Amino acid sequence: MKTLISCAYNMDNCCVELKFNDGSMIAIDTIAVENEIADNMYQRSELDYLIYNDPIGYADLILNGDSETYFKTVTECNSLDT
């Protein structure tokens, strides 16, 4: 069983990197993820918040979570036209 040793955002390559005790590593390209799953600035902002403040939560959301349900729960996009 792999044990997670570290999880951090690497500004040099714009990836959230997960390192395991067996020497393996997963690098999540944050730009590609934003381009693929974020539809508006609120969703991009939420992803950015997770990248910098909770990289483990970000990795869990991207690798195991349901991003659509997550975005519906935490973001709300209101039209400025009233």
MMTF fields as JSON, N, C-alpha, C and O atoms, coordinates in Angstrom:
{
  "mmtfVersion": "1.0.0",
  "mmtfProducer": "UNKNOWN",
  "numBonds": 327,
  "numAtoms": 328,
  "numGroups": 82,
  "numChains": 1,
  "numModels": 1,
  "chainsPerModel": [1],
  "groupsPerChain": [82],
  "chainIdList": ["A"],
  "bondAtomList": [4, 2, 8, 6, 12, 10, 16, 14, 20, 18, 24, 22, 28, 26, 32, 30, 36, 34, 40, 38, 44, 42, 48, 46, 52, 50, 56, 54, 60, 58, 64, 62, 68, 66, 72, 70, 76, 74, 80, 78, 84, 82, 88, 86, 92, 90, 96, 94, 100, 98, 104, 102, 108, 106, 112, 110, 116, 114, 120, 118, 124, 122, 128, 126, 132, 130, 136, 134, 140, 138, 144, 142, 148, 146, 152, 150, 156, 154, 160, 158, 164, 162, 168, 166, 172, 170, 176, 174, 180, 178, 184, 182, 188, 186, 192, 190, 196, 194, 200, 198, 204, 202, 208, 206, 212, 210, 216, 214, 220, 218, 224, 222, 228, 226, 232, 230, 236, 234, 240, 238, 244, 242, 248, 246, 252, 250, 256, 254, 260, 258, 264, 262, 268, 266, 272, 270, 276, 274, 280, 278, 284, 282, 288, 286, 292, 290, 296, 294, 300, 298, 304, 302, 308, 306, 312, 310, 316, 314, 320, 318, 324, 322],
  "bondOrderList": [1, 1, 1, 1, 1, 1, 1, 1, 1, 1, 1, 1, 1, 1, 1, 1, 1, 1, 1, 1, 1, 1, 1, 1, 1, 1, 1, 1, 1, 1, 1, 1, 1, 1, 1, 1, 1, 1, 1, 1, 1, 1, 1, 1, 1, 1, 1, 1, 1, 1, 1, 1, 1, 1, 1, 1, 1, 1, 1, 1, 1, 1, 1, 1, 1, 1, 1, 1, 1, 1, 1, 1, 1, 1, 1, 1, 1, 1, 1, 1, 1],
  "groupList": [{"groupName": "MET", "atomNameList": ["N", "CA", "C", "O"], "elementList": ["N", "C", "C", "O"], "formalChargeList": [0, 0, 0, 0], "bondAtomList": [1, 0, 2, 1, 3, 2], "bondOrderList": [1, 1, 2], "singleLetterCode": "M", "chemCompType": "L-PEPTIDE LINKING"}, {"groupName": "LYS", "atomNameList": ["N", "CA", "C", "O"], "elementList": ["N", "C", "C", "O"], "formalChargeList": [0, 0, 0, 0], "bondAtomList": [1, 0, 2, 1, 3, 2], "bondOrderList": [1, 1, 2], "singleLetterCode": "K", "chemCompType": "L-PEPTIDE LINKING"}, {"groupName": "THR", "atomNameList": ["N", "CA", "C", "O"], "elementList": ["N", "C", "C", "O"], "formalChargeList": [0, 0, 0, 0], "bondAtomList": [1, 0, 2, 1, 3, 2], "bondOrderList": [1, 1, 2], "singleLetterCode": "T", "chemCompType": "L-PEPTIDE LINKING"}, {"groupName": "LEU", "atomNameList": ["N", "CA", "C", "O"], "elementList": ["N", "C", "C", "O"], "formalChargeList": [0, 0, 0, 0], "bondAtomList": [1, 0, 2, 1, 3, 2], "bondOrderList": [1, 1, 2], "singleLetterCode": "L", "chemCompType": "L-PEPTIDE LINKING"}, {"groupName": "ILE", "atomNameList": ["N", "CA", "C", "O"], "elementList": ["N", "C", "C", "O"], "formalChargeList": [0, 0, 0, 0], "bondAtomList": [1, 0, 2, 1, 3, 2], "bondOrderList": [1, 1, 2], "singleLetterCode": "I", "chemCompType": "L-PEPTIDE LINKING"}, {"groupName": "SER", "atomNameList": ["N", "CA", "C", "O"], "elementList": ["N", "C", "C", "O"], "formalChargeList": [0, 0, 0, 0], "bondAtomList": [1, 0, 2, 1, 3, 2], "bondOrderList": [1, 1, 2], "singleLetterCode": "S", "chemCompType": "L-PEPTIDE LINKING"}, {"groupName": "CYS", "atomNameList": ["N", "CA", "C", "O"], "elementList": ["N", "C", "C", "O"], "formalChargeList": [0, 0, 0, 0], "bondAtomList": [1, 0, 2, 1, 3, 2], "bondOrderList": [1, 1, 2], "singleLetterCode": "C", "chemCompType": "L-PEPTIDE LINKING"}, {"groupName": "ALA", "atomNameList": ["N", "CA", "C", "O"], "elementList": ["N", "C", "C", "O"], "formalChargeList": [0, 0, 0, 0], "bondAtomList": [1, 0, 2, 1, 3, 2], "bondOrderList": [1, 1, 2], "singleLetterCode": "A", "chemCompType": "L-PEPTIDE LINKING"}, {"groupName": "TYR", "atomNameList": ["N", "CA", "C", "O"], "elementList": ["N", "C", "C", "O"], "formalChargeList": [0, 0, 0, 0], "bondAtomList": [1, 0, 2, 1, 3, 2], "bondOrderList": [1, 1, 2], "singleLetterCode": "Y", "chemCompType": "L-PEPTIDE LINKING"}, {"groupName": "ASN", "atomNameList": ["N", "CA", "C", "O"], "elementList": ["N", "C", "C", "O"], "formalChargeList": [0, 0, 0, 0], "bondAtomList": [1, 0, 2, 1, 3, 2], "bondOrderList": [1, 1, 2], "singleLetterCode": "N", "chemCompType": "L-PEPTIDE LINKING"}, {"groupName": "ASP", "atomNameList": ["N", "CA", "C", "O"], "elementList": ["N", "C", "C", "O"], "formalChargeList": [0, 0, 0, 0], "bondAtomList": [1, 0, 2, 1, 3, 2], "bondOrderList": [1, 1, 2], "singleLetterCode": "D", "chemCompType": "L-PEPTIDE LINKING"}, {"groupName": "VAL", "atomNameList": ["N", "CA", "C", "O"], "elementList": ["N", "C", "C", "O"], "formalChargeList": [0, 0, 0, 0], "bondAtomList": [1, 0, 2, 1, 3, 2], "bondOrderList": [1, 1, 2], "singleLetterCode": "V", "chemCompType": "L-PEPTIDE LINKING"}, {"groupName": "GLU", "atomNameList": ["N", "CA", "C", "O"], "elementList": ["N", "C", "C", "O"], "formalChargeList": [0, 0, 0, 0], "bondAtomList": [1, 0, 2, 1, 3, 2], "bondOrderList": [1, 1, 2], "singleLetterCode": "E", "chemCompType": "L-PEPTIDE LINKING"}, {"groupName": "PHE", "atomNameList": ["N", "CA", "C", "O"], "elementList": ["N", "C", "C", "O"], "formalChargeList": [0, 0, 0, 0], "bondAtomList": [1, 0, 2, 1, 3, 2], "bondOrderList": [1, 1, 2], "singleLetterCode": "F", "chemCompType": "L-PEPTIDE LINKING"}, {"groupName": "GLY", "atomNameList": ["N", "CA", "C", "O"], "elementList": ["N", "C", "C", "O"], "formalChargeList": [0, 0, 0, 0], "bondAtomList": [1, 0, 2, 1, 3, 2], "bondOrderList": [1, 1, 2], "singleLetterCode": "G", "chemCompType": "PEPTIDE LINKING"}, {"groupName": "GLN", "atomNameList": ["N", "CA", "C", "O"], "elementList": ["N", "C", "C", "O"], "formalChargeList": [0, 0, 0, 0], "bondAtomList": [1, 0, 2, 1, 3, 2], "bondOrderList": [1, 1, 2], "singleLetterCode": "Q", "chemCompType": "L-PEPTIDE LINKING"}, {"groupName": "ARG", "atomNameList": ["N", "CA", "C", "O"], "elementList": ["N", "C", "C", "O"], "formalChargeList": [0, 0, 0, 0], "bondAtomList": [1, 0, 2, 1, 3, 2], "bondOrderList": [1, 1, 2], "singleLetterCode": "R", "chemCompType": "L-PEPTIDE LINKING"}, {"groupName": "PRO", "atomNameList": ["N", "CA", "C", "O"], "elementList": ["N", "C", "C", "O"], "formalChargeList": [0, 0, 0, 0], "bondAtomList": [1, 0, 2, 1, 3, 2], "bondOrderList": [1, 1, 2], "singleLetterCode": "P", "chemCompType": "L-PEPTIDE LINKING"}],
  "groupTypeList": [0, 1, 2, 3, 4, 5, 6, 7, 8, 9, 0, 10, 9, 6, 6, 11, 12, 3, 1, 13, 9, 10, 14, 5, 0, 4, 7, 4, 10, 2, 4, 7, 11, 12, 9, 12, 4, 7, 10, 9, 0, 8, 15, 16, 5, 12, 3, 10, 8, 3, 4, 8, 9, 10, 17, 4, 14, 8, 7, 10, 3, 4, 3, 9, 14, 10, 5, 12, 2, 8, 13, 1, 2, 11, 2, 12, 6, 9, 5, 3, 10, 2],
  "groupIdList": [1, 2, 3, 4, 5, 6, 7, 8, 9, 10, 11, 12, 13, 14, 15, 16, 17, 18, 19, 20, 21, 22, 23, 24, 25, 26, 27, 28, 29, 30, 31, 32, 33, 34, 35, 36, 37, 38, 39, 40, 41, 42, 43, 44, 45, 46, 47, 48, 49, 50, 51, 52, 53, 54, 55, 56, 57, 58, 59, 60, 61, 62, 63, 64, 65, 66, 67, 68, 69, 70, 71, 72, 73, 74, 75, 76, 77, 78, 79, 80, 81, 82],
  "secStructList": [7, 7, 7, 3, 3, 3, 3, 3, 3, 3, 6, 6, 6, 6, 3, 3, 3, 3, 3, 3, 6, 6, 1, 7, 3, 3, 3, 3, 3, 2, 2, 2, 2, 2, 2, 2, 2, 7, 7, 1, 2, 2, 2, 2, 2, 2, 2, 2, 2, 2, 2, 2, 2, 7, 2, 2, 2, 2, 2, 2, 2, 2, 2, 2, 1, 7, 2, 2, 2, 2, 2, 2, 2, 2, 7, 7, 7, 7, 7, 1, 7, 7],
  "xCoordList": [0.838, 0.0, 0.882, 1.818, 0.569, 1.327, 0.898, -0.285, 1.883, 1.607, 2.056, 3.172, 1.195, 1.516, 2.522, 2.303, 3.632, 4.677, 4.469, 4.528, 4.222, 4.032, 3.104, 2.946, 2.501, 1.628, 1.794, 1.542, 2.221, 2.464, 2.315, 2.426, 2.057, 1.975, 3.375, 4.086, 3.776, 5.078, 4.862, 4.323, 5.283, 5.084, 5.908, 5.546, 7.002, 7.867, 7.192, 7.416, 6.367, 5.708, 4.181, 3.495, 3.652, 2.197, 1.499, 0.442, 2.098, 1.529, 1.394, 2.222, 0.348, 0.246, 0.9, 0.482, 1.937, 2.718, 2.48, 2.57, 2.174, 1.989, 3.136, 3.371, 3.851, 4.978, 4.642, 4.128, 4.946, 4.607, 5.859, 6.959, 5.691, 6.831, 7.568, 8.714, 6.948, 7.626, 8.42, 8.962, 8.492, 9.258, 8.435, 8.937, 7.201, 6.365, 5.837, 5.814, 5.415, 4.931, 3.818, 3.851, 2.836, 1.777, 1.858, 1.92, 1.857, 1.853, 0.577, 0.335, -0.239, -1.497, -1.28, -0.993, -1.415, -1.245, -2.466, -3.545, -2.29, -3.418, -4.011, -5.215, -3.19, -3.706, -4.609, -5.68, -4.183, -4.997, -6.312, -7.358, -6.259, -7.477, -8.448, -9.635, -7.947, -8.828, -9.452, -10.64, -8.671, -9.198, -10.249, -11.15, -10.136, -11.041, -12.337, -13.412, -12.247, -13.444, -14.053, -15.209, -13.326, -13.869, -14.553, -13.948, -15.826, -16.614, -16.675, -17.008, -16.359, -16.459, -15.4, -14.664, -15.338, -14.294, -14.474, -13.49, -15.691, -15.931, -15.361, -14.779, -15.528, -14.969, -13.446, -12.779, -12.893, -11.433, -10.888, -9.842, -11.603, -11.185, -11.191, -10.277, -12.203, -12.275, -11.128, -10.527, -10.821, -9.69, -8.379, -7.533, -8.213, -7.0, -6.864, -5.773, -7.985, -7.953, -7.465, -6.603, -8.01, -7.603, -6.136, -5.433, -5.667, -4.277, -3.325, -2.378, -3.572, -2.658, -2.894, -1.942, -4.129, -4.442, -4.7, -4.55, -5.078, -5.38, -5.032, -5.928, -3.731, -3.372, -3.813, -4.071, -3.903, -4.389, -5.876, -6.313, -6.645, -8.064, -8.245, -9.148, -7.379, -7.419, -7.148, -7.885, -6.086, -5.736, -6.859, -7.177, -7.458, -8.561, -9.747, -10.363, -10.067, -11.184, -10.926, -11.811, -9.741, -9.44, -9.325, -9.811, -8.698, -8.47, -9.648, -9.876, -10.397, -11.447, -12.833, -13.829, -12.899, -14.166, -15.011, -14.61, -16.181, -17.126, -17.099, -17.776, -16.332, -16.127, -17.417, -17.593, -18.317, -19.579, -20.404, -20.919, -20.527, -21.271, -20.576, -21.232, -19.263, -18.494, -18.732, -18.991, -18.647, -18.849, -20.272, -20.471, -21.253, -22.639, -22.816, -23.651, -22.035, -22.138, -21.442, -21.966, -20.276, -19.464, -19.451, -19.024, -19.9, -19.878, -21.279, -22.12, -21.497, -22.773, -22.476, -21.822, -22.947, -22.708, -24.001, -24.964, -24.01, -25.193, -24.977, -23.89, -26.002, -25.935, -25.999, -26.715, -25.253, -25.279, -26.483, -26.789, -27.161, -28.353, -29.553, -29.957, -30.116, -31.276, -32.41, -33.479],
  "yCoordList": [-1.179, 0.0, 1.241, 1.354, 2.167, 3.402, 4.349, 4.461, 5.03, 6.052, 7.386, 7.514, 8.376, 9.715, 10.36, 10.431, 10.83, 11.497, 12.997, 13.649, 13.553, 15.008, 15.356, 14.604, 16.515, 17.05, 18.555, 19.189, 19.135, 20.579, 21.079, 20.326, 22.391, 23.046, 23.468, 24.104, 23.124, 23.493, 24.62, 24.392, 25.839, 27.004, 26.926, 27.544, 26.179, 26.1, 25.427, 25.814, 24.42, 23.718, 23.757, 23.079, 24.547, 24.705, 23.37, 23.104, 22.541, 21.237, 21.041, 21.518, 20.338, 19.834, 18.462, 17.575, 18.301, 17.07, 16.255, 16.761, 14.982, 14.044, 13.043, 12.414, 12.894, 11.96, 10.871, 11.14, 9.617, 8.452, 7.773, 8.004, 6.929, 6.297, 5.291, 4.952, 4.813, 3.862, 4.561, 3.902, 5.89, 6.659, 7.149, 7.914, 6.732, 7.186, 8.59, 9.059, 9.245, 10.615, 10.836, 10.288, 11.642, 12.075, 13.587, 14.265, 14.117, 15.566, 15.928, 15.431, 16.796, 17.219, 18.593, 19.56, 18.683, 19.944, 20.825, 20.58, 21.848, 22.665, 23.507, 23.762, 23.934, 24.729, 23.873, 24.317, 22.66, 21.757, 21.419, 21.34, 21.221, 20.914, 22.087, 21.895, 23.312, 24.488, 24.638, 24.94, 24.432, 24.557, 23.498, 23.729, 22.353, 21.245, 21.307, 21.041, 21.656, 21.508, 22.815, 22.814, 23.915, 25.176, 25.95, 26.238, 26.28, 26.966, 28.478, 29.203, 28.959, 30.399, 30.831, 30.005, 32.137, 32.67, 32.223, 32.149, 31.923, 31.486, 30.088, 29.812, 29.221, 27.88, 27.927, 27.212, 28.754, 28.903, 29.446, 29.006, 30.401, 30.973, 29.918, 29.879, 29.073, 28.019, 27.028, 26.599, 26.662, 25.766, 26.413, 25.755, 27.694, 28.407, 28.428, 28.235, 28.665, 28.653, 27.299, 27.241, 26.223, 24.888, 24.619, 24.027, 25.046, 24.811, 25.404, 24.743, 26.639, 27.331, 27.012, 27.012, 26.741, 26.579, 25.14, 24.821, 24.282, 22.892, 21.978, 21.416, 21.825, 21.009, 19.551, 18.907, 19.025, 17.646, 17.58, 16.635, 18.568, 18.634, 18.777, 18.178, 19.576, 19.753, 18.418, 18.013, 17.742, 16.457, 15.443, 14.689, 15.423, 14.501, 14.81, 13.897, 16.082, 16.474, 16.046, 15.486, 16.299, 16.005, 14.501, 14.008, 13.772, 12.346, 11.472, 10.426, 11.877, 11.004, 11.62, 10.909, 12.939, 13.612, 13.862, 13.609, 14.362, 14.753, 16.275, 16.935, 16.833, 18.283, 19.039, 20.146, 18.487, 19.172, 19.388, 20.482, 18.359, 18.469, 19.432, 20.229, 19.367, 20.269, 21.72, 22.561, 22.022, 23.398, 23.885, 25.047, 23.014, 23.4, 23.723, 24.551, 23.076, 23.278, 24.559, 25.277, 24.844, 25.946, 27.219, 28.262, 27.17, 28.38, 28.717, 27.844, 29.992, 30.464, 31.581, 32.563, 31.436, 32.427, 33.2, 32.668, 34.45, 35.294, 36.246, 36.801, 36.432, 37.366, 38.804, 39.09, 39.69, 41.099, 41.832, 42.95, 41.213, 41.795, 41.564, 40.423, 42.645, 42.483, 43.356, 43.359],
  "zCoordList": [0.0, 0.0, 0.0, 0.791, -0.896, -0.982, 0.124, 0.446, 0.701, 1.703, 1.152, 0.649, 1.245, 0.764, 1.705, 2.914, 1.134, 1.926, 1.91, 2.952, 0.714, 0.626, -0.523, -1.485, -0.384, -1.421, -1.388, -0.364, -2.513, -2.552, -3.981, -4.948, -4.076, -5.371, -5.783, -5.005, -6.99, -7.532, -8.537, -9.62, -8.18, -9.048, -10.335, -11.336, -10.317, -11.49, -12.672, -13.819, -12.401, -13.499, -13.407, -14.172, -12.475, -12.285, -12.058, -12.631, -11.221, -10.919, -9.421, -8.646, -9.019, -7.655, -7.685, -8.428, -6.861, -6.881, -5.622, -4.503, -5.83, -4.726, -4.773, -5.805, -3.662, -3.588, -2.586, -1.501, -2.976, -2.175, -1.644, -2.148, -0.618, 0.034, -0.843, -0.549, -1.896, -2.784, -3.885, -4.772, -3.833, -4.817, -5.997, -6.82, -6.093, -7.202, -6.934, -5.796, -8.005, -7.9, -8.918, -10.02, -8.536, -9.436, -9.517, -8.492, -10.731, -10.934, -11.682, -12.782, -11.084, -11.686, -12.312, -11.606, -13.618, -14.345, -14.082, -14.623, -13.25, -12.814, -13.94, -13.952, -14.873, -16.002, -16.883, -17.297, -17.164, -17.984, -17.286, -17.931, -15.975, -15.219, -15.287, -15.549, -15.05, -15.121, -16.497, -16.612, -17.531, -18.89, -19.198, -20.004, -18.566, -18.85, -18.036, -18.573, -16.745, -15.912, -15.406, -14.981, -15.437, -14.916, -16.038, -17.07, -15.819, -16.844, -16.658, -17.596, -15.462, -15.209, -14.197, -13.656, -13.954, -13.08, -11.631, -10.894, -11.203, -9.836, -9.605, -8.556, -10.58, -10.479, -10.533, -9.785, -11.402, -11.473, -10.156, -9.679, -9.578, -8.303, -7.199, -6.375, -7.178, -6.174, -6.347, -5.362, -7.591, -7.835, -7.394, -6.789, -7.693, -7.278, -5.76, -5.225, -5.068, -3.61, -3.095, -2.218, -3.634, -3.2, -3.507, -2.688, -4.675, -5.061, -4.028, -3.602, -3.629, -2.723, -1.249, -0.468, -0.849, 0.568, 1.008, 2.187, 0.092, 0.433, -0.747, -1.377, -1.05, -2.212, -2.103, -3.121, -0.886, -0.732, -1.088, -1.744, -0.666, -1.032, -2.531, -3.115, -3.157, -4.614, -5.306, -6.205, -4.879, -5.493, -5.303, -6.222, -4.12, -3.859, -4.764, -5.313, -4.923, -5.796, -7.236, -7.883, -7.737, -9.134, -9.382, -10.4, -8.477, -8.697, -8.285, -8.893, -7.271, -6.733, -6.688, -6.56, -6.794, -6.54, -7.767, -8.903, -7.492, -8.529, -8.589, -7.801, -9.504, -9.553, -9.841, -9.333, -10.632, -10.926, -9.666, -9.437, -8.856, -7.601, -6.66, -5.989, -6.604, -5.743, -6.138, -5.278, -7.434, -7.892, -7.618, -7.264, -7.777, -7.489, -6.01, -5.645, -5.17, -3.735, -3.273, -2.421, -3.826, -3.275, -4.116, -3.622, -5.353, -6.173, -6.653, -6.865, -6.813, -7.34, -8.321, -7.972, -9.532, -10.573, -10.808, -11.359, -10.386, -10.568, -11.722, -11.887, -12.513, -13.621, -13.096, -12.136, -13.726, -13.338, -13.918, -13.502, -14.87, -15.483, -14.559, -14.335, -14.03, -13.155, -13.621, -13.01]
}
